[in-house]
Amino acid sequence: MSPLTVSTSTTRTVLIVGKESVGKSQLVSSLTGRAAGETNFRGSTVVVERYRLGETEYVDTPGILRSSDTETTRLALNELDAHDVVLLVVQATSLDQDLADMLPLVAGKRGAVIVTYWDKVQQGEASQEALERLSADAGVGFLSVDARQLTERNRQQIAEALEDPRVFEKSTLTARAGWRIEPRPGLLEHRIAGPLLAVMLLFLPALATIYGANEVADLLHPIVAGWVDPVIAAVDTTWPSWTRIVLTAQQGDFGYGLLNMGPFLLVWALPTVLMFALILGAYKASGLIERINVALHPLVRPFGLSGRDVVRVMMGFGCNVPAVISTRSCSSCSRGPAISAIAFGSACSYQLPATLAVLSVAAAATGTQPVVLTLSFLGYLLVTTLIYLRLTSGSTARSSLNVLMTPSRPFMQWPTFSALWREAAGTVRQFLFQAMPIFVVICVVASLLAYIGVLDLASRILGPVMSLFDLPAQAALPIVMASVRKDGIFLLAADDGLSFPMTAAQALTAVYLAGVLLPCLVTALTISRETGWRKTARLLARQAGFAMLFALVLAWGGRWLS
């Protein structure tokens, strides 16, 4: 059946369409009382979301950037072609510009215009008369709302407009609202202080993880271990041997089965993912993220990224899977560098705790301050990621003509609890229902490979190669394991101490090589699903080459400095 064919079903489908950050998701969430399933920071939904309210199904689409070739814009335009009834959402503060950009896309459709951020307009007869002029010129209803706090009258007006939706007959209007409202520039708009403040705000989620989420994980770890250890012991002593291969697989002194690692993935990763999601959700819901994007753009453009992409890379410190998926909102020239930066430089919620644990043990063993090793690792990771992007990103992405596509400067507002939950829930769902199933599959595969000796063989083959990096041969196994799952870095500190003697420089080299040589298989499979296996294979080969080069510099440079 053609998408525009009238169905005999009583269900009515209404498409929600508009630019980025105009409040589409907030509007439909407030209208239906439901949270979105998958959302991206900066207000850009990266998938089509469907909400049901009675006999009406609302379809929330990604934000449209008219001058953009993003995957999300293409997705929204495809949905627009397939539906007849639309609610066009525009922002009151840039009303004339939004209408000029969006009306040509909905011409011939039926529906109404929802004007959000109406609370930012000076209330009175003049503003209401302007809205009535626009409505009369366009031939469709114009409804002004505060999407965060819909009134019963708002709901009734929207329902009435959809009962008998009128046709968008014009693609351009002669009437004008006559205003454009922007807040005054703040500290983030300062030429010098703005970028510095933006960088500080950008690193806040990582610092919160190190000093917040990891503390929570430290408290939960012994509790969960007390529940899981007896089960593991029972499986090892009474269950058939074939079940132990998958559930309690051992690689030396390290348990690598589903029971050994599955519960602790939630203990270590979930608090990190949740904290990242809440902080980034607060940034987005408050309007802060857009100002950070603008402030950072001149700094990161020489590395092939836009200001919008940097926050996606930081999102990878929570979980690489939603971060990679969120790159659907990147332009075609910057999506590749953004994915490369996530795969190379985003130490995910499993890698980061493992790395910090090993560095802490190495500091104790070598008499070094833990904070020195931690800052050295993070600093070197940042510098090498920037060098990697500079050398591998295309000239188009680095061009000074690559301007940041962003709407007008947003108003700052306190985020509501519902807005925070809507932003965080999507990321957590992606972690639980996309990353976790892949993790389970990889865990089973890794256990089988360990059982038949493939991982041990790989570590023996690579053992002599470790001398190139000034590392003992035993470091090969953790590096092989970390290339499958990043928690393999823990093997460098087995038995609550360094499993083999290393200097501070060697410990830094080992955790760097284990963390950066290849992304974990969960990330690699997600990238493959998003971009195709050929592009993924090239990305992995390129990343491995640069990682080995940077590790060599760290190994021998660190030895010379020490």
Protein Blocks (a to p, Z undefined) as FASTA:
>chain_A
ZZklccfbfbdcddddddehiopmmmmmmmnopacfbdcehhiafbdcdddehjaccddd
ddddfkbcbfklmmmmmmmmmpmbdcddddfklmmmmmmmmmmmmgoiacddddehklmp
ccdjklmmmmmmmmmmnopacddddfklccfklmmmmmmmmmmccddfbfbdfbdehiac
dddddfklpmklmmmmmmmmmmmmmmmmmmmmmmmmmmmmmmmmmmmmmmmmmmmmmmcf
klmmmmmccehjacfbfklmmmmmmmmmmmmmmmmmmmmmmmmmnommmmmmmmmmmmmm
mnopafklmmmmmmmmmomklmmmmmmmpcfklmmmmmmmmmmmmccfklmmmmmmmmmm
mmmmnopafklmmmmmmmmmmmmmmmmmmmmmcfklmpmklccddddddddddddfklmm
mmmmmmmmmmmmmmmmmmmmmmmmmmmmmmnommmmmmmmmmmmmmmnopafklmmmmmm
mmmpmklmmmmmgghiafbdcdfklmmmmmmmmmmmpccfklmmmmmmmnojklmmmmmm
mmmmmmmmmmmmmmmmmmmmZZ
